[in-house]
């Protein structure tokens, strides 16, 4: 049979998008034009919006992809990729554009991509620091002024910190991302950087309460973080080999605990996990921060499978709703797995939903509505990532008939309340880590 007019139009659309996105660096106007072109070609699959503006007034664009791109749908988890937080770390910016192109052109054709987007709402921010990128004029492997935003601030040192007070002035790009996290129910995320080749995971900062005397700052969900980092590294073309970028650094299996690499205060990774209830890892994708354009196609090939496999991990664990006696959702109920409570308890959203990323195993899930008796449920969790749906279990509090309210978790050093390290201890620890920090401090 002859192809229909719709088939021909669709094929032309694919060709036009592919032709428009070559392997080179795209400046601000080109990036925006591409995102608008994608949204125009796939209006039912995508939603384009700006979450705020940079210091110089550039939009912080986010393209949302999924079966329900314009709004949250109960039971469908939210995922995000953010790149170019440091303006001179450029590989992530470009491969996210190619990821967008790959997803939209394969939806309805590739069964994995189709099921992924039917069951996940994917948010992609190609650049968090457009001003820094525009200030990066010449490709270089090394640090440049483009790392910072237009106010000269490092955005990955600019978030509230759970371990010590962060005195940095909150930047407009940071505030926009914080509001974005607050307004969505993100479950899983990755933050794309350059300057090394490794998947790094929480915590980036720590104190004695998280085990830093052993050189490792352990999160309550450490086992899940290790799994997430390995998922990316082993699906990457070479990250899993752990050879690093020079003889001074090696990363077994291509992963590292952030603090074990070097201490970082005010990082976005820890902020997502503690205040956003979202597990985020940091992906260092290139030894050169800003490599020559003729290497970009290889970076895309090296990362394509890993980017998709990592997104599928948003369907690990368990999800569900907490409702009252009339079946209405209960916001702000606490739902956590016993033995891994968070310093800022994980609570249900306005739809009464909870999402907990957990590895396969047996867990006791504890649901608590303040003022009422907790409900416990023992569950056996399997790996459902291939089915694109976590285990579903709902809790009903028949005795509850009012919406609960909970104060926002304060953006203060929460872990400082558990166990403080003295000034002398901190000074001793810093001296031990000084050499490692000098070698590594300019990467993340």
C-alpha positions, 0 to 999 in steps of 0.5 A, a space after each residue: 500500500 502507498 504511504 498515507 499523507 500522515 506517514 509522509 508528513 511524519 517522515 518529513 518531520 523526522 528528517 527536518 528535526 534530524 537535519 536541524 540538530 547536528 553535532 556542534 555547540 548550540 548557542 542560546 537562540 539555536 537551543 531555544 529554536 530547536 526546543 520550539 521546533 520539537 514542541 511544534 512537531 510533537 505538541 501532544 507528546 511535549 510541553 515547553 516552558 521556562 522555570 525562570 530566568 538567569 541573571 542576564 534574563 535568559 530563559 531556563 527552558 525545560 521540555 517535558 515529554 510523556 503521554 501527559 506532558 502538561 500536568 502530573 498524572 496520579 501514579 506516573 512518576 516524574 523524572 528529570 535531567 539537568 545539564 550545563 549547571 557549570 557553563 563551561 561543562 558542555 557535553 551534557 547540554 548537547 547530549 540532552 538535545 540529542 536525547 530529546 531528538 531520540 525520544 520524540 522520533 522513536 516514540 510509537 516506533 521503539 517499544 522501550 521508548 514508547 512504554 517509557 514515555 507512556 509511563 513516565 513524565 520526563 523533564 529535560 533542562 539542557 542548560 541551568 547556566 545559559 549565561 556561563 555557557 555564552 561566556 565560554 567562547 573556546 573549547 577547553 579541557 580546563 576551568 574557565 570563567 564560564 563555570 560560574 553564573 553572571 554574578 560569578 557564583 558557582 551554582 553547585 555551591 549555592 543550595 541550602 546545605 543539610 550539614 552546615 550553614 551555606 552563606 552563599 547568596 541564593 542566585 536566580 537560577 538556584 531559586 528557580 530550580 528550588 521552586 521547580 523541585 517544590 512544585 513537582 513530585 520528582 522521584 529520580 534525577 541526574 545532574 550532568 557535568 564534565 571534567 571527569 568520568 564517573 557517576 557520583 552519589 550522595 552525600 556530597 557533604 556530611 558529618 560524624 552522623 553519616 560516617 565521614 570518619 571512614 571517608 564515606 558519607 552514607 545516605 539512608 538509601 545508600 544501597 539504592 544510590 550505588 545501584 543507580 550509579 552502577 546502572 549508569 556506569 555499566 550501561 556507558 561505553 567505558 565509565 564502568 572501567 573506572 580508569 578515570 582521566 589520569 593516573 591520580 584518580 581511579 573510580 572502581 566500577 566508575 562510581 564514587 560516593 561524593 564525599 569520598 571524592 571530595 567534600 562539597 557544600 551547597 550542592 544540588 545533589 544533596 538538596 534534591 535528596 533531602 528537601 526534594 524527596 528525589 534521588 539525584 546522582 551527578 554524572 561526570 561525562 567527559 575528561 575535558 570540560 568543553 571538548 572539541 565539537 568533533 567529539 560530540 557524536 562519540 559522547 552521544 553514542 557512549 551515553 545513549 543507552 545509559 541515559 535510557 536505562 537510568 530513566 527506567 530506574 524511576 520505576 524501582 520500588 513502591 508507590 501508592 496513595 494515602 486516603 481518608 475514610 471517604 477516599 479523599 487523598 491525604 497530603 503530608 502523610 509520612 510514608 517511609 520504609 522502616 530502617 531508612 527514615 530520612 532526616 526530613 521525613 518523606 511525605 505524600 504530595 497534594 494527591 496523597 501520593 508517595 514514591 519510594 525507590 527501593 531495591 528488590 527485597 522485603 520491606 516494612 512500609 510505615 504510613 503515618 498521619 500525624 495524630 493517628 496510629 501508624 499503619 504498617 505493611 510488609 511488602 515483597 518488592 521485585 524489580 519492575 523496571 522492565 514493566 515500567 511500574 513500581 509495586 503499587 500499595 495504597 493506605 487508607 485511614 478510615 478514621 481520618 476525615 480532615 486534610 493534614 497540614 505540615 510545616 515545610 522542612 526548614 532549610 537549615 543544617 538538619 544533620 547538625 542537629 543529630 551530631 555536630 563535629 567540633 571545630 578542631 575535628 573539622 580542621 583535622 579532617 580538612 587537613 587530611 582531605 586537602 590534597 584530594 580537594 585540590 585535585 578534584 575541587 573544580 569538577 563537580 
